[in-house]
Amino acid sequence: MTQDEQLAYWRHQSRRHEQAAKRGVSAADAQVLRDRIVELENAARSEDERAVAEAVEAARIEAAQAVRDELLPQLRSAELRGYASVVLNGTRLDAWLDTVNAAAFFDDQGRVDGDRVVAHLTEMVGSPALAELASPPSATHPDYGQGRPGGRTRLARGEGGRAEAARRFGTAAAPAAGPTLGA
């Protein structure tokens, strides 16, 4: 091939690729291609390989179901706790969670319906716990050394040195009489 022929060939390939990329692949076409790939892979496998692949797929599905069975109740309990904490808190929340039938608050798809939980607890208890959250924080809140809000965070000039001198030497007194050179 001459250089002109090579140039024409690669331009054609480039344009063909760009047009295919512009068209894209629809979701249905992609699924057909995936199915075809699986079909070709299965046709190329031996009976032993097919049996192993089926066993692996069955084990994967079984493991996923086991994990779902283990973690789904914990997730639902956490969701229920989150929604119920709008109305209850502390030991009242823990006591309610220990006795509640969580399945009563699931929607059609098996998820916890937060509006139903809050409405039920508001009707049952009355006032939400949000009023209790408005109280000031306890005195055990840690001080991260950033100073107090609105307070004075720095000492006046020279105060630190005076305080340290008073701590080391006691209160400021007249200089002690020592030996003099002229006496």
C-alpha positions in Angstrom: 0.0 0.0 0.0 1.2 3.4 -0.8 1.0 6.2 1.8 -2.0 7.7 0.1 -3.8 4.4 0.2 -2.9 3.9 3.9 -4.1 7.4 4.7 -7.4 6.7 2.9 -7.8 3.4 4.7 -7.3 4.7 8.2 -9.5 7.8 7.5 -12.3 5.4 6.5 -11.8 3.3 9.6 -11.7 6.4 11.8 -15.0 7.7 10.3 -16.6 4.3 10.6 -15.7 4.2 14.3 -16.8 7.7 14.9 -20.2 7.1 13.3 -20.7 3.9 15.3 -19.8 5.8 18.5 -22.3 8.6 17.6 -25.1 6.0 17.1 -24.3 4.4 20.4 -25.9 1.1 21.6 -29.4 1.1 23.0 -30.1 -0.8 26.2 -32.0 -3.5 24.3 -29.0 -4.0 21.8 -26.6 -4.2 24.7 -28.7 -6.8 26.4 -28.9 -8.8 23.2 -25.1 -8.6 22.9 -24.6 -9.7 26.5 -26.9 -12.7 26.0 -25.1 -13.6 22.8 -21.7 -13.5 24.6 -23.1 -15.8 27.4 -24.5 -18.1 24.8 -21.2 -18.3 22.9 -19.2 -18.8 26.1 -21.5 -21.6 27.2 -21.2 -23.3 23.7 -17.4 -23.2 24.0 -17.4 -24.8 27.5 -17.2 -28.4 28.2 -19.7 -30.2 30.4 -17.4 -30.0 33.5 -16.8 -26.3 33.0 -20.5 -25.7 32.6 -21.2 -27.6 35.8 -18.5 -25.6 37.7 -19.9 -22.3 36.3 -23.4 -23.3 37.4 -22.2 -24.3 40.8 -20.3 -21.0 41.2 -23.4 -19.0 40.1 -25.6 -21.0 42.5 -23.1 -20.4 45.4 -23.0 -16.7 44.6 -26.7 -16.4 44.7 -26.9 -18.4 47.9 -24.2 -16.2 49.6 -25.9 -13.0 48.5 -29.2 -14.3 50.0 -27.5 -15.3 53.2 -25.9 -11.8 53.5 -29.3 -10.2 52.8 -31.0 -12.4 55.4 -28.4 -11.4 57.9 -28.1 -7.7 57.3 -31.6 -6.7 56.2 -33.1 -7.0 59.8 -30.2 -4.8 61.1 -30.8 -2.3 58.4 -34.5 -2.2 59.0 -33.9 -1.8 62.8 -31.5 1.1 62.1 -34.1 2.8 59.8 -36.8 2.3 62.4 -34.6 3.7 65.1 -33.8 6.7 63.0 -37.5 7.5 62.2 -38.6 6.8 65.8 -35.9 9.1 67.2 -37.9 12.1 65.8 -40.5 11.4 68.5 -38.8 9.3 71.2 -35.3 9.3 72.6 -33.2 7.6 75.3 -34.6 4.7 77.2 -38.1 5.3 75.8 -36.8 4.8 72.3 -34.9 1.6 73.3 -38.0 0.2 75.1 -40.2 0.9 72.1 -37.8 -0.7 69.7 -37.6 -3.9 71.8 -41.4 -4.3 71.7 -42.4 -3.1 68.3 -43.4 -5.3 65.4 -41.3 -3.8 62.6 -43.2 -5.5 59.9 -46.2 -3.3 60.7 -44.3 -0.3 59.3 -43.1 -1.8 56.0 -44.5 -0.5 52.7 -45.3 -2.5 49.7 -41.7 -3.0 48.7 -40.5 -4.1 52.1 -38.9 -0.7 53.2 -39.6 1.1 56.4 -42.2 3.8 55.9 -40.9 6.7 58.0 -44.1 8.8 57.8 -46.1 5.9 59.2 -43.6 5.4 62.1 -43.6 9.1 63.0 -47.4 9.4 62.7 -48.0 6.3 64.9 -45.6 7.5 67.6 -46.9 11.1 67.5 -50.4 9.7 68.0 -49.3 7.3 70.7 -46.9 9.6 72.7 -47.9 13.1 71.7 -45.0 15.5 71.7 -41.9 14.9 69.6 -38.5 14.7 71.2 -37.3 17.8 69.3 -38.3 20.0 72.1 -35.9 18.1 74.4 -33.1 18.6 71.8 -33.5 22.4 72.2 -32.0 22.3 75.7 -28.5 23.5 76.1 -25.7 20.9 75.9 -24.5 19.3 79.1 -21.5 20.7 81.1 -19.4 17.7 80.0 -19.0 19.1 76.5 -15.2 18.8 75.7 -13.2 22.0 75.4 -11.0 21.7 72.3 -8.8 24.6 73.3 -10.3 27.0 70.8 -11.4 29.5 73.4 -14.8 30.4 74.7 -17.3 32.0 72.4 -17.6 35.7 73.1 -14.9 35.4 75.9 -11.5 36.9 76.0 -9.0 34.4 74.5 -5.8 36.3 74.8 -4.1 37.9 77.8 -3.4 41.6 77.8 0.2 42.5 76.9 2.6 41.6 79.6 0.0 39.8 81.8 1.4 36.3 81.0 4.9 37.3 82.1 3.7 39.0 85.3 1.6 35.9 86.2 4.6 33.6 85.6 6.9 35.8 87.7 4.4 35.9 90.5 4.1 32.1 90.4 7.9 31.6 90.5 9.0 34.3 92.9 5.9 35.1 94.9 4.3 38.5 94.9 6.4 41.4 93.7 8.5 42.8 96.5 11.2 45.4 96.7 14.6 44.1 95.4 16.5 42.3 98.1 19.4 44.2 99.7 22.6 42.6 98.5 26.3 43.4 98.8 27.2 46.7 97.3 30.5 47.6 95.7 31.2 50.8 97.5 30.7 49.7 101.0 
